[in-house]
């Protein structure tokens, strides 16, 4: 069993090409012995966003703070707010963006542990 308070996490900058003002922490992952799923927390500062990309695995997201957008494969932006869930399917092009000029956008992202 492992318990990790969100307040104890320190994020590392996301250096993927196309990312801006994003940090990532991994409160539960393969280093903890998780057999199937890794849980990551992404924080996007105002103006921050993930790359516009696709990959071979799904991920499930839960928004814990702020307001953002999920951009789909057609380039349409769908609003997100604290309390929303989002599912991105394998090979589905997507991007997360912070929609606030003053508040961070924070989300939990669960993925298969091999893609942590």
Secondary structure, 3 states (H helix, E strand, C coil): CCCCCHHHCCCEECCCCCCEEEEEEEEECHHHCCCCEEEEEEEEEEEEECCCECCCCCEEEEEEECEEEEECCCCCEEEEECCCEEEECCCCCEEEEECCCCCCEEEEEEEEHHHC
